[in-house]
Amino acid sequence: MRYGVKAEKLFLELEQLLEQNGYKTRKERGGFVGSDCLVEGDKLVLVNKNKPVESQLKTLATVLAQIPLEGFFVKPVVRKELQKLWDQLQLHSNVQEKWGDLE
């Protein structure tokens, strides 16, 4: 999948959105895909360091689809890329209706 911004930059932008919503992101190695969890009361998103960046982005996008983002500023280019990821993953976020058509 081609991104309007570099994949690594998009990862940082999505990671920042997660941080604004109280999540910490950790890249670890192992035999897992990645997901969110609670560790001793802290919200954590584990990303598999061994997976390609596209897989890592999908992990972040999956968690972001569960979070109400209405009160947060999301750069238009990041919104567009996040929408593409949600479409690719067939996920729906309630913020999508508020963002409207991004084309």
Stockholm file with secondary structure:
# STOCKHOLM 1.0

chainA/1-103         MRYGVKAEKLFLELEQLLEQNGYKTRKERGGFVGSDCLVEGDKLVLVNKNKPVESQLKTLATVLAQIPLEGFFVKPVVRKELQKLWDQLQLHSNVQEKWGDLE
#=GR chainA/1-103 SS CCCSSCHHHHHHHHHHHHHHTTEEEEEECSSCCEEEEEETTEEEEEEETTSCHHHHHHHHHHHHTTSCCTTSCCCHHHHHHHHHHHHHHTCCCTHHHHHCCCC
#=GC SS_cons         CCCSSCHHHHHHHHHHHHHHTTEEEEEECSSCCEEEEEETTEEEEEEETTSCHHHHHHHHHHHHTTSCCTTSCCCHHHHHHHHHHHHHHTCCCTHHHHHCCCC
//
